[in-house]
Every structure is written in structure tokens, then in C-alpha cells.
């Protein structure tokens, strides 16, 4: 298993800035907030995920796209039974952001009938990254993702 994974990683090698833009736009199109044909008022960049590696890659994408860390606002979404302070510190460490960029954490109410698997010290909730003044970036992401998927006209 590890040999296949290592060989696949070697096939990719270091990414160019263009490749980071392509992969980042697709990641955003999968995990970011988007306009809908019936609701065209959402033209800002907001990305949410629980995977620290994907969050790190998205930050790399933003850097290549010309967005500085100072334009980001972060918010943790986590179950109320989790260690909120530890999760906030975890995401600040992952992102390298200043604590002043962290908005109040959103607590998800626990349903006692649900048997959750995402518990323990490895559970850090989800992180939402909002990019301030990002309407133009959102439109670029639409273009990059559309061009990558071969459907730029269908995304408008």
C-alpha cells in the first residue's frame, strides 16, 4: 500500500503555481460556498473542511492567488462536547493565523441518539476560512474551476 502511495506521489512531484491554481479551484468547487442559479448573491470566498492537510493546501492556493493571511477570518465549528479551546489552538497552529482572526466558535448541539465516531484528542471540528474583500477572487475561482472542468459557460 505504501509503495503504491509513494509511487503515485512521485508521479506528481512539485506543483507549479498554475497547477496549484487548478487544484485549489477544484478543491474550492468541492468544499467552498458557491452561488446557485436561484441565488446569485453569494460572491465571496468561504471554504470549510476538517482535514488539516486540505486546509493547508487551500492556504497555499490563496497565497498563490495573491491573498495574504491578514485577509482571512477563521471560525471553528465543533460539537459542544469537544475541547473547544484545544480545537481553536489546533487550527491557529495549522493556519499560522493570529488569534484576533478567529471568530467565535460555533457549537453543534449533541444528539444523544447519535453514536459519533469523531471524538477524542484527534477531533478538532471543521474550520471555515472566509476571505475578506473576495468577490473578484470568487469570480476567478469560477473561471479557473470552469476551465478545468471544461464548462466555464455553464458556471455563470
VENTAFEN-V145182 format. One line per field, one symbol per residue. burial: I if it has 16 or more other ideal C-beta (glycine too) atoms within 10 Angstrom, else O. A space follows every 50 residues. Layout:
# VENTAFEN-V145182
burial: ???
This chain:
# VENTAFEN-V145182
burial: OOOOOOOOOOOOOOOOOOOIIIIIIIIIIOIIOOIOOOOOOOOIIIIIIO OOOOIOIIIOIIOIIOIOOOIIOIIIOIIOOIOOOOIIOIIIOIIOIOOO IIOOIOOOOOOOOOOOOOOOOOIIIIIIIIIOOIOOIIOIIIOIIIOOOO OOOOOO
